[in-house]
Amino acid sequence: VSHELRTPIFAIQGYLETLLHGALEDSTVSKRFVEKAYANTQRLNTLLADLIDISRIESGEMRLSFRYFNIADVIRDVAQSERDTNAVTSAITIYTNNVEQDVSVFGDKERITQVLTNLISNAVKYNKPNGTVHIVCKRGQHETTVTITDTGIGIDTEHQPRIFERFYRADTNRSRSIGGSGLGLAILKHILEAHNSTITLHSELDKGTTISFTLKN
């Protein structure tokens, strides 16, 4: 945790120190350095929020509110939000045409939204230019399966067993450059386990990743 906190703090200190020692007078440089410092404060905020979440989960303080809700609406809302924020600039196309209009599942709507946000966001961030993300929601007799498939960089076989561990990164440099806290996958694993659901991962390096989970109907 201390290492993850120090990295953005040292970066912010470096940018501010450079500005104080003269770079502030150069409008081109100063604007860029302020933007970089701001980006690192956002990273710190994300990290702290995720630390609070995982500490509450592991201490048993996080209470889930189970009820029936339409997961199809949640998927479409999260997908559209991702299109509006990251997918367009990354030239990634997100498809939700394999999601039915009304799919009722039993779970904590807020936390499942958190799970979907993390998975869809990762599918965009770790994709390739002009790549795609396909989201499928398939209702079975007793449970519904949500599958998210991307055409991204993939995860090497040696890293796959540890990808849901706290702070574990398959690609350290890329994960930090896009602002990940290293806790997102660990948090969603805990959330899905609380729903008696397991998460399934299939990935091939340079070909893409498919992640699935199930929820009770």
HUDA-V781904 format. One record per pair of residues at least 12 apart in sequence whose ideal C-beta (glycine too) atoms are under 6 Angstrom apart, sorted by the first residue. I is the first residue (numbers start at 1). GAP is how many residues later the second one is. D is the distance in whole Angstrom. If there is no record, write none. Layout:
BEGIN
I	GAP	D
I	GAP	D
END
This chain:
BEGIN
4	43	6
8	32	4
8	35	5
8	36	5
11	29	5
12	25	5
12	28	5
15	18	4
15	21	5
15	22	4
19	14	6
43	136	5
46	135	5
47	134	4
50	131	4
50	133	4
53	134	5
54	129	6
54	133	5
57	133	5
64	44	4
64	130	6
65	43	5
66	42	6
68	36	5
68	38	6
69	40	4
70	32	6
70	34	6
71	32	5
71	34	5
72	27	5
72	28	6
72	31	4
72	65	6
74	39	5
75	24	5
75	60	6
75	62	6
76	20	5
78	38	5
78	39	5
78	42	6
79	15	5
79	17	5
82	38	5
82	39	6
82	42	6
86	38	5
87	37	5
90	34	6
91	38	5
91	39	5
92	32	5
92	35	5
92	39	5
93	39	5
94	39	5
95	39	5
96	39	5
98	38	4
99	38	4
103	34	6
103	36	5
103	41	6
105	39	5
105	110	4
106	110	5
107	88	5
107	108	5
111	80	5
115	73	4
115	76	6
118	66	5
118	70	5
119	29	5
119	92	6
123	25	5
123	27	4
125	53	5
126	26	4
126	27	5
127	23	5
127	25	4
128	24	6
131	20	4
132	19	5
133	17	5
134	15	5
135	13	5
143	71	5
143	73	5
143	74	6
144	71	5
144	73	6
145	67	6
145	69	5
146	67	6
147	65	4
148	63	5
149	61	4
150	58	5
150	59	6
151	57	5
152	56	5
154	49	5
154	50	5
154	51	4
154	52	6
154	53	5
154	54	6
154	55	6
155	15	5
155	48	4
156	49	5
164	21	5
164	22	6
164	25	4
166	17	6
166	20	5
167	15	4
169	13	6
192	21	5
197	16	5
197	17	5
197	18	6
199	14	5
200	12	5
END
